[in-house]
Amino acid sequence: MSRVTLTPAARQALRAGEVVFFDWHVTGLCCADAGEFSVRALRRSRLPRRARTLGPTGLVYAHPTAWLHLAELPVTIDCRPLWRWRRFVSDLPPDAGLRCCLGRPIYGPSHGGER
């Protein structure tokens, strides 16, 4: 089971009926696995059918391809408001999707050590 943690700010920013969703955006043309993650709030009723839950709280879901890469990782999700907009962010490195596609660990020496 994933070790996903929502900060108090992220929990407070979620509205009634909303969950956090890790989406997967395909960036490669030759390989279906080449892509990047994004994090956003989404109404539970708008979740894609194939979305899979991350963590025991039932507040975090992921696209099936993203779930494969995140299922065993410790991930912290925070919300950083920007004026009236909510911006959900994770502590994943900015090149996490590329690292996954190349078979490299997401957390390594160049990103603050092993986690």
C-alpha positions in Angstrom: 0.0 0.0 0.0 1.2 3.5 -0.8 2.5 5.8 1.9 0.7 9.0 0.7 0.4 11.8 3.2 -1.7 14.9 2.9 -0.5 17.9 4.8 -3.1 19.8 6.9 -3.2 22.6 4.3 -4.0 20.0 1.6 -6.8 18.4 3.7 -8.3 21.8 4.5 -8.2 22.9 0.8 -10.2 19.9 -0.4 -13.9 20.7 -0.7 -16.7 18.4 0.2 -16.8 15.5 -2.3 -13.3 16.2 -3.7 -10.2 14.0 -3.8 -6.6 14.5 -4.9 -5.9 12.9 -8.3 -2.5 12.0 -9.7 -2.8 12.2 -13.5 -0.4 10.8 -16.0 0.3 12.8 -19.2 1.9 10.9 -22.0 4.9 12.7 -23.4 6.5 10.1 -25.6 5.3 9.0 -29.0 7.1 5.7 -29.2 6.5 4.4 -25.7 3.2 4.4 -23.9 5.0 4.6 -20.5 6.8 7.9 -21.2 5.0 10.6 -19.3 4.8 13.0 -16.4 2.7 13.3 -13.2 0.3 16.1 -12.3 -1.7 16.5 -9.1 -5.1 18.2 -8.9 -8.3 18.2 -6.9 -11.2 16.5 -8.6 -14.8 15.7 -7.6 -15.1 12.1 -6.7 -18.0 11.8 -9.2 -15.6 12.9 -12.0 -12.9 10.3 -11.3 -12.0 8.2 -14.3 -13.4 4.6 -14.0 -10.0 3.1 -13.9 -8.6 5.4 -11.2 -7.0 3.5 -8.3 -6.7 4.5 -4.7 -3.4 5.5 -3.2 -3.1 5.3 0.6 -5.5 4.2 3.3 -7.5 7.5 3.6 -9.5 7.2 0.3 -8.7 10.8 -0.5 -5.9 10.2 -3.1 -6.4 8.4 -6.4 -4.1 7.9 -9.4 -4.3 7.1 -13.1 -3.5 3.4 -13.6 -0.1 4.2 -15.1 0.8 6.7 -12.4 -0.4 4.2 -9.8 2.2 1.6 -11.0 5.0 4.1 -10.3 3.7 5.5 -7.1 2.2 2.4 -5.3 5.1 1.8 -3.0 6.6 5.3 -2.7 6.3 7.7 0.3 4.7 10.9 -1.2 3.6 14.0 0.6 0.9 16.2 -1.0 0.6 19.9 -0.1 -1.6 22.7 -1.2 -0.1 26.1 -2.0 -2.8 28.7 -2.6 -2.1 31.2 -5.3 -4.6 34.1 -4.9 -8.0 32.4 -5.1 -6.7 29.2 -6.8 -5.6 26.1 -5.1 -2.3 24.5 -6.4 -1.7 20.9 -5.2 1.9 19.8 -5.3 3.8 16.7 -4.3 7.3 16.2 -3.1 8.2 14.2 -6.1 11.2 15.5 -8.1 10.3 17.4 -11.2 11.7 14.7 -13.4 9.9 11.8 -11.6 8.1 10.6 -14.7 11.2 10.5 -16.8 13.0 8.6 -14.0 10.2 6.1 -13.9 10.3 5.5 -17.7 14.1 5.0 -17.6 13.9 2.5 -14.7 15.8 4.8 -12.3 14.7 5.4 -8.7 12.6 8.5 -8.2 14.5 9.3 -5.0 18.2 9.1 -5.2 21.4 10.9 -4.2 20.8 13.9 -6.4 17.4 14.5 -4.8 18.2 14.5 -1.1 19.1 10.9 -0.6 17.2 7.7 -0.4 13.8 7.9 1.2 
